[in-house]
Structures are given as C-alpha cells and as structure tokens.
Amino acid sequence: MSNQDFREHVDARIDDAGRRGLTGTTPASVYAAPADRDSITVAPDFRPREQQPAWRQDFPIDWPDDHYVERRDFFKFMVLTSAAFVAGQVWILAQSIRQRFAGAAPGARIASLDDLPVGGALAFRYPTDHDPCLLVRVSESDLVAFGQKCTHLSCAVIPRPAEGVFYCPCHEGRFDLRSGAPIAGPPRRPLPRVLVEVRGRDIYATGVEVATL
C-alpha cells in the first residue's frame, strides 16, 4: 500500500475516537473530557492551588469555590432547621401526652349542691393546693369547673355567670363560661377543665383536661 493510500485510511486528528488506545507519544490528557468551566478554580495570582496560602483555601474568592461553600452552608442550615422543627413537634406531643396522663387525679369532694345556687360560683383547689379552680352552677342540672389561672399570664380569672364568661382583669381576656374557650383579649388557649361528678348531693372533682389548642 502506498503512503497516499495509507493516509486515506488513517485520520490524522488526535481527537479522533479511532486513535484512542493506540500507542504513541500523545499525552493521555488530550483524550480526557474537557473540564467544566464552573469547576475550574483560578487564583488572582495564577499560581497553582497547592501553592496558594491556607487562608485563600479557607476563604475562597472565586465563584466556583464560593458557590460550593454557599451551597454547603445552605444545606447545613436546612438540616438544622428541619431538626429543630421536628424536635419542637416531638416536645409538644410529649407535653400533651404527659398532661393527659397527669390529668387523671383522684376524686375530691368540692361542695354540696345545697351550698351552690344557680348562678353561684365557688373557689376550690384541685388536684393540688397550688391549683386554684372555680366551680360554677350554670343551671339547675349543669355544673362547670375550670382552672382559675388565665392561660395568657396566669392572672386569676373572675366568673361572670350573668355575662356567660370568665373575665381576666389583667388584660381584658374573656373565656366562654361553659367551654372555657378564649373569646376575647390576648389568651389563645382554653382554661383547663376540671371534670366534676355529682354523687348524691355532693359534688366531686374527678380529673383535669388540659387542651393545647
């Protein structure tokens, strides 16, 4: 085969796929895929990366490294924020469960029906001496009892049966007399309900329900 015929069958370009694997003096890097422009780091003094001072590697000033640090810090922030949110939800759930189990207190006599007329109110403490409560007879057959501490800043609420509310004089808060739900002012959580039971003519407190919402 003549030299002319040989040249017709061999592509002289060094980037031709057919030349890959052939023995020769062409550097292997010639066949490597070109580097992404966004991943190339060039220092202002154009020295290689390994010759740069440590502070320049810790505080990159070129876009590729700077973007990498930003993405890494953003990812850390998202992970920490998500972890804090989950921990908060777990804490709220644990508190709710604890309060529900803690609400199961032994029964305690409050008063007699004969001592409490319709529209009347009576103060008592339950389940401990540190828990002030209010008992209100809203009708001949209906009794309600709630913790007396306002759920805003723990001021003592005052029963106003004629208005159908418990009134907090500290910040003009109001709670529904029958449900204990906040209806005016800054309070956002209902009053803790004390469960009551009538045994004969006696009124007993039998438990506490604490609502979180």
ZINOR-V542154 format. One record per residue. N is the residue number from 1. OMEGA is omega in degrees with one decimal (none if undefined). Layout:
N:OMEGA
N:OMEGA
//
This chain:
1:-180.0
2:177.4
3:179.6
4:178.3
5:-179.2
6:179.9
7:179.3
8:-175.9
9:-178.3
10:177.3
11:-174.5
12:-178.1
13:-176.0
14:-179.8
15:179.2
16:-178.3
17:-178.9
18:-178.9
19:-178.0
20:-179.5
21:179.1
22:178.4
23:180.0
24:-177.3
25:179.9
26:179.8
27:-179.1
28:-178.0
29:179.8
30:-176.4
31:-179.1
32:178.7
33:-179.6
34:-178.8
35:177.1
36:-177.7
37:-178.0
38:-179.0
39:-179.9
40:-179.5
41:-179.7
42:179.3
43:-179.7
44:-179.4
45:176.2
46:175.3
47:178.7
48:-177.6
49:-177.3
50:179.2
51:-179.8
52:177.4
53:-175.9
54:-176.2
55:-179.5
56:175.6
57:179.1
58:-179.2
59:-176.4
60:179.6
61:178.0
62:-172.8
63:-176.5
64:179.5
65:-178.7
66:178.0
67:178.9
68:179.3
69:179.4
70:179.8
71:-179.9
72:179.8
73:178.0
74:178.7
75:177.7
76:179.8
77:-179.8
78:179.6
79:-179.3
80:178.7
81:178.8
82:179.4
83:179.0
84:178.9
85:179.8
86:179.6
87:178.2
88:178.9
89:178.2
90:179.8
91:179.2
92:178.6
93:179.8
94:178.5
95:179.5
96:179.4
97:-179.7
98:-178.8
99:179.3
100:178.2
101:179.4
102:-179.0
103:-179.4
104:-179.0
105:179.3
106:-179.3
107:178.7
108:179.5
109:179.4
110:-176.5
111:174.9
112:176.6
113:-179.6
114:-178.8
115:-173.1
116:178.4
117:176.4
118:-176.7
119:-179.8
120:179.6
121:-178.2
122:177.9
123:176.4
124:-179.7
125:-177.0
126:0.9
127:177.2
128:179.1
129:179.8
130:-177.2
131:178.2
132:-178.1
133:178.8
134:175.2
135:-178.2
136:174.9
137:-174.0
138:175.8
139:-178.6
140:-175.9
141:-175.1
142:176.9
143:174.3
144:178.3
145:-178.8
146:171.2
147:-173.7
148:-178.1
149:176.6
150:-177.8
151:175.8
152:-179.1
153:173.2
154:171.4
155:179.9
156:178.0
157:-177.2
158:178.5
159:174.3
160:-176.2
161:-179.4
162:178.6
163:-179.9
164:-177.2
165:160.9
166:-173.6
167:175.5
168:-176.1
169:-175.9
170:-176.2
171:175.7
172:177.2
173:178.8
174:178.2
175:177.4
176:-175.0
177:-175.6
178:-175.8
179:-176.5
180:-178.1
181:177.5
182:-178.6
183:178.9
184:177.6
185:-175.4
186:-178.0
187:178.7
188:-179.8
189:-179.9
190:174.2
191:175.5
192:-177.6
193:173.6
194:179.2
195:-179.1
196:-178.6
197:179.3
198:178.6
199:-172.9
200:176.2
201:-176.9
202:179.6
203:-178.6
204:169.1
205:-174.1
206:-179.3
207:-179.5
208:174.7
209:180.0
210:178.0
211:179.3
212:-179.8
213:none
//
